[in-house]
Amino acid sequence: MPTPLDRATNLRAPFFAFAAIVTGVAAWSIWGGDIFPSQDPTGDPENWTHEECSRWLRNRNLHPSPLATTAELLERVKANMRAPR
């Protein structure tokens, strides 16, 4: 006479659910959580906050210093922006 545990191990749905969870965790760790990239700030950089300047630089792998002032970050942002056509 099979026990509830025996019946649960013979079902395919729990196996596939577990496999889906493992696959999802593996994909998340491989992509580093950047499945949905963060939005770049828009508009005039003169009006950006300290966090927006840091995010803009970080998105371009320009490694902003955590000790930098907003004016220093703004200077780096302007230096690395593309020239208007």
C-alpha positions as CSV (number, residue, x, y, z in Angstrom):
1,M,0.0,0.0,0.0
2,P,1.6,3.3,-1.1
3,T,2.1,6.1,1.3
4,P,1.4,9.8,0.5
5,L,5.2,10.2,0.2
6,D,5.4,7.4,-2.3
7,R,2.6,9.0,-4.4
8,A,4.2,12.4,-4.2
9,T,7.5,11.1,-5.5
10,N,5.9,9.4,-8.4
11,L,4.1,12.5,-9.7
12,R,5.8,14.6,-12.4
13,A,4.4,18.0,-11.5
14,P,6.4,18.5,-8.3
15,F,9.6,17.4,-10.1
16,F,9.0,19.9,-12.9
17,A,8.2,22.6,-10.4
18,F,11.4,22.0,-8.6
19,A,13.4,21.9,-11.8
20,A,11.8,25.2,-12.9
21,I,12.8,26.8,-9.5
22,V,16.4,25.6,-9.8
23,T,16.5,26.8,-13.4
24,G,15.2,30.2,-12.5
25,V,17.7,30.6,-9.6
26,A,20.5,29.6,-11.9
27,A,19.5,32.1,-14.6
28,W,19.2,34.8,-12.0
29,S,22.6,34.2,-10.6
30,I,24.2,33.9,-14.1
31,W,22.8,37.2,-15.2
32,G,23.6,38.8,-11.9
33,G,20.1,40.2,-11.3
34,D,20.3,42.5,-14.3
35,I,17.5,40.9,-16.2
36,F,15.7,44.3,-16.3
37,P,18.3,47.0,-16.6
38,S,17.7,50.2,-14.6
39,Q,16.5,53.3,-16.4
40,D,19.0,56.1,-17.3
41,P,18.0,59.5,-16.0
42,T,16.7,61.8,-18.7
43,G,16.7,65.5,-19.3
44,D,19.3,68.1,-18.5
45,P,22.2,66.7,-16.3
46,E,22.2,70.1,-14.5
47,N,19.0,69.1,-12.8
48,W,20.0,65.6,-11.8
49,T,20.4,64.5,-8.2
50,H,23.5,63.0,-6.8
51,E,22.0,59.5,-7.1
52,E,21.0,60.0,-10.8
53,C,24.5,61.2,-11.7
54,S,26.0,58.1,-9.9
55,R,23.6,55.8,-11.6
56,W,24.4,57.3,-15.1
57,L,28.1,56.8,-14.5
58,R,27.6,53.3,-13.0
59,N,25.5,52.1,-16.0
60,R,28.5,53.0,-18.2
61,N,31.0,51.3,-16.0
62,L,32.7,54.6,-15.1
63,H,32.9,53.7,-11.4
64,P,31.8,56.9,-9.6
65,S,33.5,57.5,-6.3
66,P,31.2,57.3,-3.3
67,L,33.0,60.3,-1.8
68,A,32.6,62.6,-4.9
69,T,30.4,65.6,-4.7
70,T,27.4,66.2,-7.0
71,A,29.4,68.9,-8.8
72,E,32.3,66.4,-9.4
73,L,29.9,63.8,-10.7
74,L,28.2,66.3,-12.9
75,E,31.5,67.3,-14.4
76,R,32.3,63.6,-15.2
77,V,28.8,63.1,-16.7
78,K,29.2,66.1,-19.0
79,A,32.7,64.9,-20.0
80,N,31.5,61.5,-21.0
81,M,28.3,62.5,-22.8
82,R,28.2,62.3,-26.5
83,A,28.5,65.6,-28.4
84,P,25.2,66.8,-29.9
85,R,25.0,66.6,-33.6
